[in-house]
Amino acid sequence: MNILVTGATGFVGSAVVDKLSQSPEFTPRAAVRQSNHRLLTANDVTKIGDISCNTDWCAALQDVEVVIHAAARVHVMHDVATDPLVEFQRVNVEGTFNLARQAADAGVKRFIFISSIKVNGEKTHVNQAFKADDIPEPVDSYAVSKMEAELGLQQICRDSGMELVIIRPPLVYGPGVKGNFQKMTRWIERGIPLPLGGLHNRRSLVGIDNLVDFIVTCITHPAAANETFLVSDGEDLSTSELLRSISHAMGKPPRLLSFPANVLEVSAGIIGKKSVAQRLCSNLQVDISKSQNMLEWKPKVSVQEGLKRCGMKTSIRRVNENSMFIRIFDIFLSTFGLLLTSPILFILFIIGLLDTGSPLFFQERVGQNMEPFVLIKFRTMKTDTANVASHLANPSSITYFGHFLRRTKLDELLQLWNVLKGEMSLVGPRPNLFNQKELIRERSALSVYDVRPGITGLAQVSGVDMSTPKLLAETDAKMLIELNISQYFSYIFQTIVGRGAGDQVRK
């Protein structure tokens, strides 16, 4: 099934593309404004430019059966637009209608629109959660534009026969999310005391994994047609509980001071932040019983697990931001290593020339921030070996000399050049291929790609290789969160003395 995903480089859209790429049932087509090399999991990328009433979707919609419309002009803090509503309507309303009309004309069967819980309103009363069929009460321009888009889509779909699914998520969080959730994690990371410890409100939120799982469910479920759904993690937290959970996930002590909600709102009003305080102090609960009952769906990931993944992201970013000294050691040690081993490199080159006729091996790998780079090493397999991960290669492909190189790890000496160029570090996650989709998914979830890949590390010296993607990603994340200068040299020393065996080939 061919599926067009708009907003495919955004937080939600990219996660949807990644999920669809993992399934043999779906072939995602990513619609992007500009070419983006980091969109790795979509083989089909279509550049469509800015979204407006004049956007030509013809090429993007060819042979598409389902459209997932995640692109939107989102809420902008300190919006400088003369009339914010007009700007929201240009993209969220007129641009959406244009896409929907062209989709209907192209024979698209189902249109999934990612709306917002703000269509329902800004807050709820205690124990009175929003329901999917409530009368909309949007407050700001963004919410109004989303409501107008929903109403217009319903009319277009009634006239054309195209099925419509509307999804209204509350606050979406996950590794790499921006906006208000990112601000909260930064407050906690910096150890800033927050006067929010006395709040006992209830707020619903949804992790990116749960939201994407729900969207995928709506692609094919017959009961989803022409319905509106609310989605959440199914666990409501107070603002203070949320902050404590984030602190725990990041390994940081919660610094929360207790103040009454009315005091916070009055104080915030004095400094012009009344709306911010209202969002932090008020209730916003959603009832997902319709989603659960009609689609037989339930959240796959708990709030605690979702926040844990966000905490790993922040902790790894902190290590990356303080990696100046590691980079200095990388440059010094790789330069020294290349000079010291140059006679050995020359001898290995000559033997490799006699062994396979092509002693050097170049291969594109996934680097920091999921950017491609070309890894160099000595060839250990025959020149006609398939371009797959080592654990998937045929053992008979390894030459006699290649066995020696792999056993002694001498095949990796040339990667010192990648280290010197800044594409790798001496210590870091082993770089994988772009076709290792499962490993990419597991590492992305734990933010492993936020740092440079390495020649060695905890997984390498522990004998954990790419044949176990989930374990490898967890081992990599653990190493990065705890990495310091002492451990950096420890991993290098353990590798030099022969601990660990690198990536194994299949038996």
MOBEL-V958999 format. One record per helix or strand. SS is the DSSP state (@ for helix, = for strand). FROM is the first residue (numbers start at 0). LEN is the number of residues. If there is no record, write none. Layout:
{{SS | FROM | LEN} {SS | FROM | LEN}}
//
This chain:
{{= | 1 | 5} {@ | 10 | 11} {= | 26 | 6} {= | 43 | 4} {@ | 57 | 4} {= | 65 | 4} {@ | 83 | 22} {= | 109 | 5} {@ | 116 | 3} {= | 123 | 2} {= | 127 | 1} {= | 129 | 1} {@ | 140 | 20} {= | 162 | 7} {= | 170 | 3} {@ | 179 | 10} {= | 193 | 1} {= | 202 | 1} {= | 204 | 3} {@ | 207 | 13} {@ | 221 | 3} {= | 226 | 5} {= | 236 | 1} {@ | 238 | 12} {= | 255 | 1} {@ | 260 | 10} {@ | 273 | 8} {= | 282 | 2} {= | 285 | 1} {@ | 288 | 7} {@ | 302 | 19} {@ | 323 | 17} {@ | 341 | 15} {= | 359 | 7} {@ | 367 | 3} {= | 371 | 7} {= | 380 | 1} {@ | 389 | 3} {@ | 394 | 3} {= | 397 | 1} {@ | 399 | 9} {@ | 409 | 3} {@ | 414 | 7} {= | 423 | 4} {@ | 436 | 9} {@ | 447 | 3} {= | 452 | 4} {@ | 457 | 5} {@ | 468 | 14} {@ | 484 | 12}}
//
